[in-house]
Amino acid sequence: MKNIIAFAGSNSKTSINKQLTVYAASLVEDVNTTILDLNDFELPLFGVDLENEKGIPKLAHQFLKLIKESDGIILSLAEHNGAYSTVFKNIFDWMSRIDGKLWSNKPMLLMATSPGARGGTSVLEIAKDRFPRHDANIIKIFSLPSFNDNFLDGTIVNKELNSELKNNVQTFQNSL
């Protein structure tokens, strides 16, 4: 059986991106799914001087190992001021010091949501440009706009957007 990991690029305990990630992961059939929480991988702020003094933290190695051992990745990025959240950028930076090709060509369903009508479009554009340089195999990209209007009780209530996500999940699953 295939193993996938799913996580949000956020450390908020009430992350809307984590809610979207959990929902999308629930749509993938016949796989073992591990939902990761960036709060379980708290790392010091990346810096070359810190790396030279203390090395790369064990938790960065552990997170990268989970990526490497998976058959696929579902990731929903939080957008902070038009870019990655600090917590995601930090773990991304640490992992890239271990292996520049950190995504290991694993099939990825890349998503974002926000309370606004753009649905994290800015952070998705950044990731779409940046991630392939780190060996990302982005199968599909999904943006859920206006989270509070379109997501309720653990599901997307907008039928068109829900259908789009389900089609994207199916394409992702077929790539595993």
C-alpha positions in Angstrom: 0.0 0.0 0.0 1.2 3.5 -0.8 2.0 6.0 1.9 1.4 9.7 1.6 2.1 12.6 3.9 -0.1 15.6 4.2 0.6 18.9 6.0 -0.2 22.6 6.0 2.5 25.2 5.8 1.3 26.8 9.0 1.7 26.4 12.7 -1.7 27.8 13.7 -3.7 25.4 15.8 -6.8 26.4 13.9 -5.2 26.5 10.5 -7.6 26.7 7.6 -4.9 25.2 5.4 -4.6 22.2 7.7 -8.4 21.8 7.5 -8.2 21.8 3.7 -5.2 19.4 3.8 -7.1 16.9 6.1 -10.1 17.0 3.8 -8.1 16.5 0.6 -6.2 13.6 2.2 -9.4 12.0 3.2 -10.4 11.8 -0.5 -7.3 9.7 -1.4 -8.3 6.0 -1.4 -6.4 2.9 -0.6 -3.3 4.7 0.9 -1.8 5.1 4.4 -2.0 8.8 5.2 0.1 10.6 7.8 -1.0 14.1 8.7 2.0 16.1 9.9 1.8 19.2 12.1 4.7 21.7 11.8 4.3 22.4 15.6 5.8 18.9 16.1 8.9 20.1 14.2 9.8 23.3 15.9 13.2 24.5 14.7 15.4 27.4 15.5 15.4 30.2 13.0 17.7 29.2 10.1 21.1 30.9 9.9 24.4 29.9 8.5 26.2 30.9 11.7 23.9 28.7 13.7 24.3 25.8 11.3 28.1 26.1 11.5 28.0 26.2 15.3 25.4 23.5 16.0 24.8 21.7 12.8 21.4 20.9 11.3 18.7 20.1 13.8 17.5 16.5 14.1 13.9 17.5 13.6 14.8 18.9 10.1 16.4 15.5 9.3 13.3 13.7 10.6 10.9 15.8 8.5 13.0 15.3 5.4 13.0 11.6 6.1 9.2 11.5 6.1 9.2 13.2 2.7 11.8 10.7 1.3 9.9 7.7 2.7 6.5 8.8 1.3 5.0 8.0 -2.1 3.3 11.4 -2.3 2.7 14.7 -0.7 -0.4 16.8 -0.1 0.6 20.4 1.0 -1.5 23.4 1.6 0.5 26.6 2.0 -0.6 29.4 4.3 -0.1 32.8 2.8 1.4 35.5 5.0 1.9 38.9 3.4 1.8 37.2 -0.1 4.5 34.6 0.7 5.2 31.5 2.7 4.6 31.5 6.4 7.7 31.9 8.5 7.4 28.4 10.0 7.2 26.8 6.6 10.0 28.9 5.1 12.2 27.9 8.1 11.7 24.2 7.8 12.1 24.5 4.0 15.4 26.3 4.4 16.7 23.8 6.9 15.8 20.8 4.8 17.3 22.4 1.7 20.6 22.5 3.6 20.4 18.7 3.9 19.3 18.0 0.4 18.7 20.7 -2.3 16.4 18.3 -4.1 14.3 17.8 -0.9 11.0 17.0 -2.6 12.6 13.9 -4.2 10.3 14.0 -7.3 7.4 12.8 -5.1 4.0 13.5 -6.7 2.6 16.6 -5.0 -0.9 18.0 -4.7 -0.1 21.7 -3.9 -2.9 23.8 -2.4 -3.6 27.0 -0.6 -6.7 28.7 0.9 -7.3 32.0 2.6 -10.3 34.0 3.9 -10.0 36.3 0.9 -11.1 35.8 -2.7 -7.6 35.1 -4.1 -7.3 31.9 -2.1 -3.5 32.1 -1.5 -2.8 32.6 -5.2 0.4 34.6 -4.5 2.0 31.9 -2.4 1.0 29.3 -4.9 2.8 31.3 -7.7 5.9 31.5 -5.6 5.8 27.7 -4.9 5.1 26.8 -8.5 8.2 28.7 -9.5 10.5 27.6 -6.6 9.6 24.0 -5.8 10.6 22.4 -9.1 14.1 23.7 -8.5 14.0 21.4 -5.5 12.8 18.4 -7.5 9.1 18.9 -6.9 6.7 16.9 -9.1 3.7 19.1 -8.8 0.8 17.1 -10.2 -2.0 19.6 -9.5 -2.5 22.9 -7.9 -5.7 23.9 -6.1 -6.8 27.2 -4.6 -9.8 27.5 -2.4 -10.9 31.2 -2.2 -13.1 32.6 0.6 -12.5 29.7 3.0 -15.2 30.8 5.4 -17.8 30.9 2.7 -16.7 27.7 0.9 -15.7 25.3 3.7 -18.0 24.1 6.4 -18.0 21.1 8.8 -14.9 19.6 7.2 -15.9 19.8 3.6 -16.0 22.2 0.6 -19.6 23.3 0.3 -19.2 25.0 -3.1 -20.1 22.1 -5.5 -17.9 23.4 -8.3 -14.9 23.9 -6.1 -15.5 20.5 -4.4 -15.6 18.8 -7.8 -12.4 20.5 -8.9 -10.6 19.3 -5.8 -11.9 15.8 -6.2 -10.7 15.7 -9.8 -7.3 17.0 -8.7 -7.1 14.4 -5.9 -7.9 11.7 -8.4 -5.2 12.9 -10.8 -2.8 13.0 -7.8 -3.8 9.5 -6.7 -3.3 8.1 -10.3 0.3 9.4 -10.2 1.2 7.5 -7.0 
